[in-house]
Amino acid sequence: MFISIHKKNQKTIIVRMKKRIYLLLLTLFFTATLFAQSQKLNYKKTPSGLEYVIIKKGSGEKTKKGYRIYVNFTTRIKPDSVFDSNSASGKPYAFILGQEEVLKGWEEGISLLSVGDSAQFRIPPSLAYGEKKLGSIPANTILLLSVRVVKIEQAFYNLSGKDSIKYPSGLKKFIVSQSKGEMAKPFNEVTMQFTGYILNSKGYKRVFQSSLTNSTYAIFQLATGRMVKGLDEGIQTMRIGEKATFIVPPNLGFGKKESGIIPGNSTLYFDIELLNCVDPFYHATSNDTIFGKNGVKILPILKQTGKKISMEDVALFDYTAYFIDSLGHPIIYDKSSEHGASAVLRPGLKGLYPGLSDGLTSLANGEKAIVYIPSKLAFGNKRKGIIPPNSTIIYDVHIVQTQPYPFFDVNGFDTIKFASGLKYIQVRKGTGIWVDTGSNVSVAYTGFTIDSLGLRKIFDASRESHKNLDFILGKGKVIKGFDEGIIGMTIGEGRRLIIPYNLAYGEKGIPDAGIPEKATLYFDVELIEIKNQSEIKKAGL
């Protein structure tokens, strides 16, 4: 199942790459055609010296100051040399008209166009880079701009005639669009569209962050200090569906400190549309508590029948991780949704999600539960980021999918035994050259033992650290049985190595690492790469 998810991601990436290549070719074709056509047409000239010709007239709205303009463009400093273009990004270039974000020639030229228009401009030096040499651009260069307006949208709210409220803190609010939706509640999770900006010395608006530029939303827990104080305070005055602009004084913003393009002591402006406000936490409807290992408690929210997750299963799950602060408020410090994908965990793998392994083994596929992790299994008496010392960690968990760990299936394959006592089972053939002593190899592996009940226990796995093992055969960098077992493999080959304790960690083992005394070790190994192929014998010779 998880392999299919990975393949799906690969397919998505390939599709996106194809789309980008298509857009790049389309943009280059468009600009090249534009330029060729423009050579046959007569330019008009404005009083400033800007020359332009409309290649194709669109039917959309006229561009306006204060609007965000999306364009496809190519700039040349010579007819046959591209200086700049948005084609490589695969998406339109965006800027706000009338705020001095682009060259004067751009400002004037784009203001002549409407959505859908295609045009060619000759921008004189006085409207471009002037008399000074700039990088590869010579002094007094005329820029050749091919451009098409893709779309426009209002970049800032219009506050003319809007009611305003000033709060005791110094925060000021303009109500742009009212709503009858529910009020935002502290410690709930809000979803919003926003644009944050400042005013420069000329009074122009400078955007420092906006969700509109990349068509995303901002999602965060309210009243937990994850936003500047003024914005946190302001959103708590809003209703779902409302639009408002907040003017945040420096003491409620970044204060005296500089932050990115924001100078110290800056007043901040935020255009906000509150899209949603929800309670992000599970709430138990019963006290049917399960007491797990080591003091872990599990409170089921949604029960399912079926096998419980074992230590060697792999679980795909969504989670919200939080703690309770000194005032009794739940404070989120991590969520799977913030990482853009569900989490993947084998309960037997310790450390990734403190204490959660002990909770997952009490759950089955499809179940939802609240898992309480005592501080001794989490971060103990040390502060971890915003998490205070000695905090109980709480996970709201939804098990999306489970599957057995992908060990090699060795049924039906022959076992080969060496004189040393080493055994191996070839489960998949490779191709090309085979490795010998002195070969520099890169392998992926899973190492495990088998207990008296026949249960496999993984003690190490490069596949879980997403880092292959690189070493030179015969140099004593790995245990003897592993070194011997890799010899003769070809790229892509899969083997299960069965290594007796005398070729591994001896009679004592390494109990702290999960390797018992006199333990036979098993490794599912795949040869990924050979780094010095020219020095290695060819297969079959």
NORDA-V436114 format. One record per residue. N is the residue number from 1. RES is the residue in three letters. BURIAL is + if it has 24 or more other C-alpha atoms within 12 Angstrom, else -. D_LAST is the distance of its C-alpha to the last C-alpha in Angstrom with 2 decimals. Layout:
# NORDA-V436114
n,res,burial,d_last
N,RES,BURIAL,D_LAST
N,RES,BURIAL,D_LAST
This chain:
# NORDA-V436114
n,res,burial,d_last
1,MET,-,39.55
2,PHE,+,38.72
3,ILE,-,35.48
4,SER,-,37.66
5,ILE,-,40.03
6,HIS,-,37.25
7,LYS,-,36.21
8,LYS,-,39.87
9,ASN,-,40.12
10,GLN,-,37.16
11,LYS,-,38.92
12,THR,-,42.14
13,ILE,-,40.59
14,ILE,-,39.09
15,VAL,-,42.51
16,ARG,-,44.26
17,MET,-,41.97
18,LYS,-,42.66
19,LYS,-,46.36
20,ARG,-,46.31
21,ILE,-,44.57
22,TYR,-,47.13
23,LEU,-,49.99
24,LEU,+,48.76
25,LEU,-,48.56
26,LEU,-,51.88
27,THR,+,53.58
28,LEU,+,52.33
29,PHE,-,53.41
30,PHE,+,56.73
31,THR,+,57.47
32,ALA,+,56.43
33,THR,-,58.67
34,LEU,+,61.41
35,PHE,+,61.32
36,ALA,-,61.32
37,GLN,-,64.23
38,SER,+,66.13
39,GLN,-,66.31
40,LYS,-,68.49
41,LEU,-,70.89
42,ASN,-,73.78
43,TYR,-,73.53
44,LYS,-,76.39
45,LYS,-,77.36
46,THR,-,78.69
47,PRO,-,81.29
48,SER,-,78.59
49,GLY,-,76.71
50,LEU,+,73.90
51,GLU,+,73.00
52,TYR,+,71.60
53,VAL,+,71.04
54,ILE,+,70.40
55,ILE,+,67.67
56,LYS,+,67.86
57,LYS,-,70.50
58,GLY,-,69.54
59,SER,-,71.82
60,GLY,-,71.23
61,GLU,-,73.28
62,LYS,+,74.32
63,THR,+,72.55
64,LYS,+,74.72
65,LYS,+,74.95
66,GLY,+,73.71
67,TYR,+,71.15
68,ARG,+,67.39
69,ILE,+,66.12
70,TYR,+,62.62
71,VAL,+,61.48
72,ASN,+,58.57
73,PHE,+,58.88
74,THR,+,57.49
75,THR,+,59.16
76,ARG,+,58.93
77,ILE,+,60.46
78,LYS,-,59.89
79,PRO,-,59.76
80,ASP,-,56.09
81,SER,-,54.79
82,VAL,+,54.35
83,PHE,+,55.59
84,ASP,+,55.31
85,SER,+,54.53
86,ASN,+,54.02
87,SER,+,51.42
88,ALA,-,48.41
89,SER,-,49.86
90,GLY,+,50.11
91,LYS,+,53.63
92,PRO,+,57.11
93,TYR,+,58.49
94,ALA,+,61.55
95,PHE,+,64.53
96,ILE,+,68.16
97,LEU,+,70.67
98,GLY,+,73.64
99,GLN,+,72.19
100,GLU,-,70.99
101,GLU,-,67.32
102,VAL,-,66.47
103,LEU,+,67.86
104,LYS,+,71.47
105,GLY,+,70.36
106,TRP,+,68.19
107,GLU,+,71.08
108,GLU,+,73.51
109,GLY,+,71.18
110,ILE,+,69.82
111,SER,+,73.41
112,LEU,+,74.22
113,LEU,+,71.65
114,SER,+,71.40
115,VAL,+,68.49
116,GLY,+,66.55
117,ASP,+,67.83
118,SER,+,65.49
119,ALA,+,66.77
120,GLN,+,66.12
121,PHE,+,67.78
122,ARG,+,68.45
123,ILE,+,69.09
124,PRO,+,71.12
125,PRO,+,70.35
126,SER,-,73.43
127,LEU,+,71.85
128,ALA,+,68.32
129,TYR,+,67.27
130,GLY,-,70.37
131,GLU,-,70.80
132,LYS,-,68.12
133,LYS,-,64.49
134,LEU,-,62.15
135,GLY,-,58.46
136,SER,-,57.30
137,ILE,+,60.60
138,PRO,-,63.11
139,ALA,-,66.76
140,ASN,-,69.02
141,THR,+,66.18
142,ILE,+,67.01
143,LEU,+,64.54
144,LEU,+,63.57
145,LEU,+,63.08
146,SER,+,61.91
147,VAL,+,62.56
148,ARG,+,62.98
149,VAL,+,64.77
150,VAL,+,62.82
151,LYS,+,65.15
152,ILE,+,67.68
153,GLU,+,68.83
154,GLN,-,71.54
155,ALA,+,70.06
156,PHE,+,72.99
157,TYR,+,75.70
158,ASN,-,79.15
159,LEU,-,81.54
160,SER,-,84.69
161,GLY,-,87.35
162,LYS,-,85.15
163,ASP,-,86.65
164,SER,-,85.52
165,ILE,-,85.69
166,LYS,-,85.65
167,TYR,-,84.68
168,PRO,-,86.05
169,SER,-,82.69
170,GLY,-,83.04
171,LEU,+,80.55
172,LYS,+,81.78
173,LYS,+,80.81
174,PHE,+,81.45
175,ILE,+,81.25
176,VAL,+,79.70
177,SER,+,79.42
178,GLN,-,80.86
179,SER,-,79.44
180,LYS,-,80.72
181,GLY,-,77.38
182,GLU,-,76.93
183,MET,+,77.20
184,ALA,+,74.11
185,LYS,+,73.92
186,PRO,+,72.75
187,PHE,+,69.38
188,ASN,+,68.45
189,GLU,+,65.57
190,VAL,+,66.67
191,THR,+,64.96
192,MET,+,66.39
193,GLN,+,66.08
194,PHE,+,67.18
195,THR,+,67.65
196,GLY,+,68.45
197,TYR,+,70.10
198,ILE,+,72.41
199,LEU,-,75.07
200,ASN,-,74.64
201,SER,-,77.53
202,LYS,-,78.20
203,GLY,-,78.33
204,TYR,-,75.08
205,LYS,+,72.90
206,ARG,+,69.51
207,VAL,+,67.08
208,PHE,+,64.98
209,GLN,+,63.31
210,SER,+,63.55
211,SER,-,61.90
212,LEU,+,62.91
213,THR,+,60.63
214,ASN,-,57.46
215,SER,-,59.09
216,THR,-,58.58
217,TYR,-,60.97
218,ALA,+,61.79
219,ILE,+,61.65
220,PHE,+,62.88
221,GLN,+,65.03
222,LEU,+,68.63
223,ALA,+,70.70
224,THR,+,67.83
225,GLY,-,67.77
226,ARG,-,64.70
227,MET,+,66.81
228,VAL,+,69.51
229,LYS,+,72.75
230,GLY,+,74.74
231,LEU,+,72.28
232,ASP,+,71.88
233,GLU,+,75.67
234,GLY,+,76.06
235,ILE,+,73.68
236,GLN,+,75.60
237,THR,+,78.63
238,MET,+,76.85
239,ARG,+,76.68
240,ILE,+,73.71
241,GLY,+,73.92
242,GLU,+,76.01
243,LYS,+,75.39
244,ALA,+,76.74
245,THR,+,76.49
246,PHE,+,76.71
247,ILE,+,77.87
248,VAL,+,76.51
249,PRO,+,78.28
250,PRO,+,76.23
251,ASN,-,77.10
252,LEU,+,75.51
253,GLY,+,72.53
254,PHE,+,70.57
255,GLY,-,73.66
256,LYS,-,73.69
257,LYS,-,69.91
258,GLU,-,67.98
259,SER,-,65.27
260,GLY,-,63.03
261,ILE,-,65.41
262,ILE,+,68.27
263,PRO,-,70.62
264,GLY,-,72.38
265,ASN,-,75.56
266,SER,+,74.54
267,THR,+,76.13
268,LEU,+,73.49
269,TYR,+,73.90
270,PHE,+,72.05
271,ASP,+,72.33
272,ILE,+,71.38
273,GLU,+,71.06
274,LEU,+,70.72
275,LEU,+,68.66
276,ASN,+,68.39
277,CYS,+,69.08
278,VAL,+,67.68
279,ASP,-,67.50
280,PRO,+,63.78
281,PHE,+,64.06
282,TYR,+,63.88
283,HIS,-,67.17
284,ALA,-,67.35
285,THR,-,69.78
286,SER,-,69.78
287,ASN,-,69.38
288,ASP,-,66.72
289,THR,-,64.73
290,ILE,+,61.54
291,PHE,-,61.01
292,GLY,-,57.33
293,LYS,-,55.59
294,ASN,-,56.78
295,GLY,-,59.91
296,VAL,+,58.34
297,LYS,+,60.71
298,ILE,+,59.86
299,LEU,+,62.57
300,PRO,+,61.47
301,ILE,+,62.52
302,LEU,+,60.80
303,LYS,+,59.63
304,GLN,-,57.06
305,THR,-,56.08
306,GLY,-,52.56
307,LYS,-,50.12
308,LYS,+,50.46
309,ILE,+,47.58
310,SER,+,45.49
311,MET,+,43.98
312,GLU,+,40.48
313,ASP,+,41.60
314,VAL,+,41.35
315,ALA,+,44.70
316,LEU,+,45.51
317,PHE,+,49.09
318,ASP,+,51.82
319,TYR,+,54.02
320,THR,+,56.97
321,ALA,+,57.18
322,TYR,+,60.57
323,PHE,+,63.02
324,ILE,+,66.79
325,ASP,-,68.67
326,SER,-,71.81
327,LEU,-,74.02
328,GLY,-,72.22
329,HIS,-,70.39
330,PRO,+,66.80
331,ILE,+,64.65
332,ILE,+,61.28
333,TYR,+,58.59
334,ASP,+,55.48
335,LYS,+,54.67
336,SER,-,51.52
337,SER,-,53.16
338,GLU,-,53.30
339,HIS,-,49.48
340,GLY,-,49.33
341,ALA,-,47.49
342,SER,-,47.75
343,ALA,+,46.34
344,VAL,+,43.30
345,LEU,+,43.37
346,ARG,+,41.95
347,PRO,+,44.95
348,GLY,+,42.83
349,LEU,+,41.91
350,LYS,+,44.78
351,GLY,-,46.33
352,LEU,-,45.90
353,TYR,+,49.22
354,PRO,+,51.28
355,GLY,+,52.49
356,LEU,+,51.65
357,SER,+,48.87
358,ASP,+,51.61
359,GLY,+,53.56
360,LEU,+,50.86
361,THR,+,50.26
362,SER,+,53.86
363,LEU,+,53.29
364,ALA,+,51.85
365,ASN,+,50.44
366,GLY,+,53.17
367,GLU,+,55.52
368,LYS,+,57.51
369,ALA,+,58.88
370,ILE,+,60.32
371,VAL,+,58.36
372,TYR,+,60.20
373,ILE,+,58.13
374,PRO,+,60.13
375,SER,+,59.86
376,LYS,-,58.15
377,LEU,+,55.09
378,ALA,+,55.33
379,PHE,+,56.30
380,GLY,-,58.69
381,ASN,-,61.46
382,LYS,-,59.77
383,ARG,-,60.53
384,LYS,-,57.64
385,GLY,-,58.54
386,ILE,-,61.66
387,ILE,+,61.29
388,PRO,-,63.90
389,PRO,-,63.14
390,ASN,-,63.36
391,SER,+,63.00
392,THR,+,62.13
393,ILE,+,59.46
394,ILE,+,59.89
395,TYR,+,57.33
396,ASP,+,58.35
397,VAL,+,55.23
398,HIS,+,54.28
399,ILE,+,51.17
400,VAL,+,49.75
401,GLN,+,46.69
402,THR,+,44.69
403,GLN,+,41.40
404,PRO,+,39.27
405,TYR,+,36.67
406,PRO,-,33.39
407,PHE,+,31.40
408,PHE,+,28.27
409,ASP,-,29.27
410,VAL,-,27.27
411,ASN,-,29.32
412,GLY,-,27.51
413,PHE,-,24.07
414,ASP,-,22.57
415,THR,-,22.70
416,ILE,-,19.87
417,LYS,-,21.26
418,PHE,-,19.98
419,ALA,-,21.89
420,SER,-,23.50
421,GLY,-,25.21
422,LEU,+,23.28
423,LYS,+,22.73
424,TYR,+,21.20
425,ILE,+,21.63
426,GLN,+,19.41
427,VAL,+,22.06
428,ARG,+,20.24
429,LYS,-,16.74
430,GLY,-,15.56
431,THR,-,13.86
432,GLY,-,11.61
433,ILE,+,9.63
434,TRP,+,9.65
435,VAL,+,11.90
436,ASP,+,12.25
437,THR,+,15.40
438,GLY,+,17.19
439,SER,+,16.22
440,ASN,+,19.47
441,VAL,+,19.61
442,SER,+,22.41
443,VAL,+,22.95
444,ALA,+,25.83
445,TYR,+,27.08
446,THR,+,30.02
447,GLY,+,30.91
448,PHE,+,33.44
449,THR,+,35.06
450,ILE,-,36.65
451,ASP,-,40.22
452,SER,-,42.18
453,LEU,-,43.26
454,GLY,-,39.76
455,LEU,-,40.23
456,ARG,+,37.42
457,LYS,+,38.40
458,ILE,+,36.36
459,PHE,+,36.56
460,ASP,+,34.37
461,ALA,+,32.67
462,SER,+,31.23
463,ARG,+,31.85
464,GLU,+,35.56
465,SER,-,35.71
466,HIS,-,33.76
467,LYS,-,31.71
468,ASN,-,28.03
469,LEU,+,26.88
470,ASP,-,25.18
471,PHE,+,23.83
472,ILE,+,21.31
473,LEU,+,19.16
474,GLY,-,20.29
475,LYS,-,23.63
476,GLY,-,25.81
477,LYS,-,26.96
478,VAL,-,26.61
479,ILE,+,27.25
480,LYS,+,24.83
481,GLY,+,23.90
482,PHE,+,23.19
483,ASP,+,20.97
484,GLU,+,18.95
485,GLY,+,18.95
486,ILE,+,17.40
487,ILE,+,14.18
488,GLY,+,11.22
489,MET,+,13.48
490,THR,+,13.14
491,ILE,+,16.27
492,GLY,+,18.94
493,GLU,+,17.65
494,GLY,+,20.58
495,ARG,+,20.80
496,ARG,+,23.87
497,LEU,+,23.59
498,ILE,+,26.19
499,ILE,+,26.90
500,PRO,+,29.51
501,TYR,+,32.22
502,ASN,-,31.17
503,LEU,+,27.95
504,ALA,+,30.10
505,TYR,+,33.76
506,GLY,-,34.99
507,GLU,-,38.25
508,LYS,-,40.32
509,GLY,-,38.20
510,ILE,-,39.58
511,PRO,-,42.46
512,ASP,-,43.57
513,ALA,-,40.23
514,GLY,+,40.35
515,ILE,+,38.11
516,PRO,+,40.18
517,GLU,-,40.16
518,LYS,-,37.31
519,ALA,+,35.70
520,THR,+,32.45
521,LEU,+,30.81
522,TYR,+,29.06
523,PHE,+,27.02
524,ASP,+,26.11
525,VAL,+,23.37
526,GLU,+,21.81
527,LEU,+,19.35
528,ILE,+,21.36
529,GLU,+,19.97
530,ILE,+,17.57
531,LYS,-,19.79
532,ASN,-,17.70
533,GLN,-,14.76
534,SER,-,14.54
535,GLU,-,13.66
536,ILE,+,10.78
537,LYS,-,7.02
538,LYS,-,5.91
539,ALA,-,5.67
540,GLY,-,3.82
541,LEU,-,0.00
